[in-house]
Amino acid sequence: MAQHPETPATRQLKSRGVPFTPHLYDYESQGGTRVSSRELGVEEHTVIKTLVMEDEAKRPLLVLMHGDRVVSTKELARQAGHKSVEPCKPDAAQRHTGYFVGGTSPFGTKKVMPVFVERSVLELEHVFINGGRRGFLVRIAPQVLVDVLGATPVDVALER
């Protein structure tokens, strides 16, 4: 395995015996998946963003979405059995996950929370997802999202 940062995410992946390939790139603030996909030379559709949301009672949940799509919060609330779902403020997201915005991984989070994954993500051969630090993605098989995180498949993607 190539040299990479040691993070709570990589520790969880290693402890579960999950094979992953680390990918470092030059992080750009507000660049999002457009920058990471460009820097790594991969399709933005295979770069999965980890979005921290809250339900109507301010309980956190994670949504894993293609980089080139957005989440229908109305549809997510319906499929997750909530009245409403909205993105967390950055400070709340950091409190829930232990990660800085831009470096949020669904692995090794500070709090255990429900994880939802766009169903079509699971159909990809591999995905690139944050490894727990800005400018650091890991390439994994998408089934890991279900096997390790217990992610629930949903159909909530909208064109960006």
Phi and psi in degrees as GROMACS dihedral restraints (atoms count N, CA, C in turn):
[ dihedral_restraints ]
;  ai    aj    ak    al  type     phi  dphi    fc
    3     4     5     6     1   -66.1    20    10
    4     5     6     7     1   159.1    20    10
    6     7     8     9     1   -63.3    20    10
    7     8     9    10     1   137.8    20    10
    9    10    11    12     1  -154.5    20    10
   10    11    12    13     1   163.3    20    10
   12    13    14    15     1   -65.7    20    10
   13    14    15    16     1   145.8    20    10
   15    16    17    18     1   -91.7    20    10
   16    17    18    19     1   120.3    20    10
   18    19    20    21     1  -133.1    20    10
   19    20    21    22     1   167.3    20    10
   21    22    23    24     1   -55.5    20    10
   22    23    24    25     1   -34.0    20    10
   24    25    26    27     1   -65.7    20    10
   25    26    27    28     1   -48.7    20    10
   27    28    29    30     1   -67.8    20    10
   28    29    30    31     1   -33.1    20    10
   30    31    32    33     1   -64.4    20    10
   31    32    33    34     1   -41.8    20    10
   33    34    35    36     1   -65.3    20    10
   34    35    36    37     1   -44.1    20    10
   36    37    38    39     1   -60.0    20    10
   37    38    39    40     1   -46.2    20    10
   39    40    41    42     1   -63.2    20    10
   40    41    42    43     1   -42.3    20    10
   42    43    44    45     1   -64.9    20    10
   43    44    45    46     1   -26.6    20    10
   45    46    47    48     1   -93.5    20    10
   46    47    48    49     1     2.1    20    10
   48    49    50    51     1    70.6    20    10
   49    50    51    52     1    26.6    20    10
   51    52    53    54     1   -84.4    20    10
   52    53    54    55     1   122.0    20    10
   54    55    56    57     1   -72.8    20    10
   55    56    57    58     1   134.1    20    10
   57    58    59    60     1  -146.1    20    10
   58    59    60    61     1   156.3    20    10
   60    61    62    63     1  -116.7    20    10
   61    62    63    64     1   120.4    20    10
   63    64    65    66     1   -78.0    20    10
   64    65    66    67     1   145.3    20    10
   66    67    68    69     1  -138.3    20    10
   67    68    69    70     1   113.6    20    10
   69    70    71    72     1   -97.2    20    10
   70    71    72    73     1   146.4    20    10
   72    73    74    75     1  -150.2    20    10
   73    74    75    76     1   166.0    20    10
   75    76    77    78     1   -77.5    20    10
   76    77    78    79     1   108.8    20    10
   78    79    80    81     1   -70.7    20    10
   79    80    81    82     1   138.6    20    10
   81    82    83    84     1  -122.6    20    10
   82    83    84    85     1   124.8    20    10
   84    85    86    87     1   -56.4    20    10
   85    86    87    88     1   134.0    20    10
   87    88    89    90     1    67.3    20    10
   88    89    90    91     1     9.1    20    10
   90    91    92    93     1   -78.9    20    10
   91    92    93    94     1   -30.7    20    10
   93    94    95    96     1    59.0    20    10
   94    95    96    97     1  -153.6    20    10
   96    97    98    99     1   -72.4    20    10
   97    98    99   100     1   -20.2    20    10
   99   100   101   102     1   -62.2    20    10
  100   101   102   103     1   -44.5    20    10
  102   103   104   105     1   -70.3    20    10
  103   104   105   106     1   -47.9    20    10
  105   106   107   108     1   -62.7    20    10
  106   107   108   109     1   -40.4    20    10
  108   109   110   111     1   -66.4    20    10
  109   110   111   112     1   -40.2    20    10
  111   112   113   114     1   -64.1    20    10
  112   113   114   115     1   -46.1    20    10
  114   115   116   117     1   -65.4    20    10
  115   116   117   118     1   -34.7    20    10
  117   118   119   120     1   -91.2    20    10
  118   119   120   121     1    -9.5    20    10
  120   121   122   123     1    68.9    20    10
  121   122   123   124     1    37.7    20    10
  123   124   125   126     1  -125.0    20    10
  124   125   126   127     1   161.9    20    10
  126   127   128   129     1   -67.0    20    10
  127   128   129   130     1   135.9    20    10
  129   130   131   132     1   -60.8    20    10
  130   131   132   133     1   -27.6    20    10
  132   133   134   135     1   -62.1    20    10
  133   134   135   136     1   -26.8    20    10
  135   136   137   138     1   -90.8    20    10
  136   137   138   139     1    -7.4    20    10
  138   139   140   141     1   -89.7    20    10
  139   140   141   142     1   119.1    20    10
  141   142   143   144     1  -102.8    20    10
  142   143   144   145     1   124.3    20    10
  144   145   146   147     1   -91.3    20    10
  145   146   147   148     1   144.9    20    10
  147   148   149   150     1  -102.6    20    10
  148   149   150   151     1   111.4    20    10
  150   151   152   153     1  -106.7    20    10
  151   152   153   154     1   129.3    20    10
  153   154   155   156     1   -97.7    20    10
  154   155   156   157     1   121.0    20    10
  156   157   158   159     1  -121.4    20    10
  157   158   159   160     1   168.5    20    10
  159   160   161   162     1  -132.3    20    10
  160   161   162   163     1   146.0    20    10
  162   163   164   165     1   -87.2    20    10
  163   164   165   166     1  -173.9    20    10
  165   166   167   168     1   -61.5    20    10
  166   167   168   169     1   -21.8    20    10
  168   169   170   171     1   -97.7    20    10
  169   170   171   172     1    12.9    20    10
  171   172   173   174     1    66.1    20    10
  172   173   174   175     1    22.6    20    10
  174   175   176   177     1   -83.7    20    10
  175   176   177   178     1   133.2    20    10
  177   178   179   180     1   -78.2    20    10
  178   179   180   181     1   152.7    20    10
  180   181   182   183     1  -151.5    20    10
  181   182   183   184     1   157.3    20    10
  183   184   185   186     1  -110.3    20    10
  184   185   186   187     1   145.0    20    10
  186   187   188   189     1  -127.1    20    10
  187   188   189   190     1   128.7    20    10
  189   190   191   192     1  -105.1    20    10
  190   191   192   193     1   118.6    20    10
  192   193   194   195     1  -134.0    20    10
  193   194   195   196     1   147.3    20    10
  195   196   197   198     1   -52.0    20    10
  196   197   198   199     1   143.1    20    10
  198   199   200   201     1   -62.5    20    10
  199   200   201   202     1   -28.0    20    10
  201   202   203   204     1   -97.7    20    10
  202   203   204   205     1    19.5    20    10
  204   205   206   207     1  -131.2    20    10
  205   206   207   208     1   165.0    20    10
  207   208   209   210     1  -121.3    20    10
  208   209   210   211     1   164.3    20    10
  210   211   212   213     1   -95.6    20    10
  211   212   213   214     1   131.6    20    10
  213   214   215   216     1   -81.0    20    10
  214   215   216   217     1   102.9    20    10
  216   217   218   219     1   -65.4    20    10
  217   218   219   220     1   -32.0    20    10
  219   220   221   222     1   -64.1    20    10
  220   221   222   223     1   -45.5    20    10
  222   223   224   225     1   -69.6    20    10
  223   224   225   226     1   -37.4    20    10
  225   226   227   228     1   -61.6    20    10
  226   227   228   229     1   -46.0    20    10
  228   229   230   231     1   -57.5    20    10
  229   230   231   232     1   -45.5    20    10
  231   232   233   234     1   -61.2    20    10
  232   233   234   235     1   -49.5    20    10
  234   235   236   237     1   -71.5    20    10
  235   236   237   238     1   -25.9    20    10
  237   238   239   240     1   -91.3    20    10
  238   239   240   241     1    -4.4    20    10
  240   241   242   243     1    78.9    20    10
  241   242   243   244     1    32.4    20    10
  243   244   245   246     1  -116.6    20    10
  244   245   246   247     1   160.9    20    10
  246   247   248   249     1   -72.4    20    10
  247   248   249   250     1   -40.3    20    10
  249   250   251   252     1  -154.0    20    10
  250   251   252   253     1   158.1    20    10
  252   253   254   255     1  -141.9    20    10
  253   254   255   256     1   137.2    20    10
  255   256   257   258     1  -145.5    20    10
  256   257   258   259     1   156.5    20    10
  258   259   260   261     1   -62.2    20    10
  259   260   261   262     1   144.8    20    10
  261   262   263   264     1   -73.7    20    10
  262   263   264   265     1   157.2    20    10
  264   265   266   267     1   -72.1    20    10
  265   266   267   268     1   151.4    20    10
  267   268   269   270     1   -52.9    20    10
  268   269   270   271     1   -40.5    20    10
  270   271   272   273     1   -68.1    20    10
  271   272   273   274     1   -36.0    20    10
  273   274   275   276     1   -68.6    20    10
  274   275   276   277     1   -41.0    20    10
  276   277   278   279     1   -60.2    20    10
  277   278   279   280     1   -41.6    20    10
  279   280   281   282     1   -66.4    20    10
  280   281   282   283     1   -40.3    20    10
  282   283   284   285     1   -61.6    20    10
  283   284   285   286     1   -41.9    20    10
  285   286   287   288     1   -70.4    20    10
  286   287   288   289     1   -39.6    20    10
  288   289   290   291     1  -100.7    20    10
  289   290   291   292     1   -27.6    20    10
  291   292   293   294     1    84.8    20    10
  292   293   294   295     1     4.0    20    10
  294   295   296   297     1  -114.6    20    10
  295   296   297   298     1   149.2    20    10
  297   298   299   300     1   -73.3    20    10
  298   299   300   301     1   144.9    20    10
  300   301   302   303     1   -57.2    20    10
  301   302   303   304     1   134.8    20    10
  303   304   305   306     1    97.3    20    10
  304   305   306   307     1   -13.1    20    10
  306   307   308   309     1  -132.6    20    10
  307   308   309   310     1    22.8    20    10
  309   310   311   312     1   -80.5    20    10
  310   311   312   313     1   122.4    20    10
  312   313   314   315     1  -109.0    20    10
  313   314   315   316     1   149.4    20    10
  315   316   317   318     1   -77.8    20    10
  316   317   318   319     1   -11.8    20    10
  318   319   320   321     1   -94.9    20    10
  319   320   321   322     1   141.3    20    10
  321   322   323   324     1    69.6    20    10
  322   323   324   325     1    29.9    20    10
  324   325   326   327     1   -71.5    20    10
  325   326   327   328     1   153.9    20    10
  327   328   329   330     1   -62.3    20    10
  328   329   330   331     1   -44.7    20    10
  330   331   332   333     1  -109.5    20    10
  331   332   333   334     1   144.6    20    10
  333   334   335   336     1   -81.3    20    10
  334   335   336   337     1   129.5    20    10
  336   337   338   339     1  -144.0    20    10
  337   338   339   340     1   160.1    20    10
  339   340   341   342     1   -61.6    20    10
  340   341   342   343     1   142.9    20    10
  342   343   344   345     1  -122.6    20    10
  343   344   345   346     1   132.2    20    10
  345   346   347   348     1  -119.3    20    10
  346   347   348   349     1   141.5    20    10
  348   349   350   351     1  -128.7    20    10
  349   350   351   352     1   134.5    20    10
  351   352   353   354     1   -57.9    20    10
  352   353   354   355     1   126.8    20    10
  354   355   356   357     1   -53.3    20    10
  355   356   357   358     1   -40.7    20    10
  357   358   359   360     1   -68.1    20    10
  358   359   360   361     1   -17.8    20    10
  360   361   362   363     1   -61.2    20    10
  361   362   363   364     1   -37.2    20    10
  363   364   365   366     1   -70.8    20    10
  364   365   366   367     1   -12.6    20    10
  366   367   368   369     1   -87.8    20    10
  367   368   369   370     1    -9.5    20    10
  369   370   371   372     1   -75.3    20    10
  370   371   372   373     1   155.4    20    10
  372   373   374   375     1   -69.5    20    10
  373   374   375   376     1   -41.1    20    10
  375   376   377   378     1  -153.4    20    10
  376   377   378   379     1   162.3    20    10
  378   379   380   381     1  -134.2    20    10
  379   380   381   382     1   158.4    20    10
  381   382   383   384     1  -112.1    20    10
  382   383   384   385     1   123.6    20    10
  384   385   386   387     1  -137.2    20    10
  385   386   387   388     1   153.8    20    10
  387   388   389   390     1   -59.1    20    10
  388   389   390   391     1   137.2    20    10
  390   391   392   393     1   -95.8    20    10
  391   392   393   394     1     9.8    20    10
  393   394   395   396     1   103.8    20    10
  394   395   396   397     1    14.3    20    10
  396   397   398   399     1  -156.6    20    10
  397   398   399   400     1   148.4    20    10
  399   400   401   402     1   -62.0    20    10
  400   401   402   403     1   133.7    20    10
  402   403   404   405     1    79.8    20    10
  403   404   405   406     1    22.2    20    10
  405   406   407   408     1  -142.8    20    10
  406   407   408   409     1   110.7    20    10
  408   409   410   411     1  -114.0    20    10
  409   410   411   412     1   155.5    20    10
  411   412   413   414     1  -119.6    20    10
  412   413   414   415     1   140.6    20    10
  414   415   416   417     1   -94.3    20    10
  415   416   417   418     1   125.2    20    10
  417   418   419   420     1  -139.9    20    10
  418   419   420   421     1   166.8    20    10
  420   421   422   423     1   -76.1    20    10
  421   422   423   424     1   136.5    20    10
  423   424   425   426     1   -62.1    20    10
  424   425   426   427     1   -25.5    20    10
  426   427   428   429     1   -61.4    20    10
  427   428   429   430     1   -22.4    20    10
  429   430   431   432     1   -58.4    20    10
  430   431   432   433     1   -33.0    20    10
  432   433   434   435     1   -62.1    20    10
  433   434   435   436     1   -34.9    20    10
  435   436   437   438     1   -82.8    20    10
  436   437   438   439     1   -47.0    20    10
  438   439   440   441     1   -65.6    20    10
  439   440   441   442     1   -41.1    20    10
  441   442   443   444     1   -93.7    20    10
  442   443   444   445     1   -40.5    20    10
  444   445   446   447     1   -96.0    20    10
  445   446   447   448     1   -14.2    20    10
  447   448   449   450     1    68.3    20    10
  448   449   450   451     1    29.0    20    10
  450   451   452   453     1   -60.7    20    10
  451   452   453   454     1   137.2    20    10
  453   454   455   456     1   -95.5    20    10
  454   455   456   457     1   123.7    20    10
  456   457   458   459     1   -68.5    20    10
  457   458   459   460     1   137.8    20    10
  459   460   461   462     1  -138.1    20    10
  460   461   462   463     1   163.4    20    10
  462   463   464   465     1  -117.9    20    10
  463   464   465   466     1    88.8    20    10
  465   466   467   468     1  -132.9    20    10
  466   467   468   469     1    11.6    20    10
  468   469   470   471     1   -78.5    20    10
  469   470   471   472     1   140.2    20    10
  471   472   473   474     1  -124.9    20    10
  472   473   474   475     1   150.7    20    10
  474   475   476   477     1   -63.0    20    10
  475   476   477   478     1   143.7    20    10
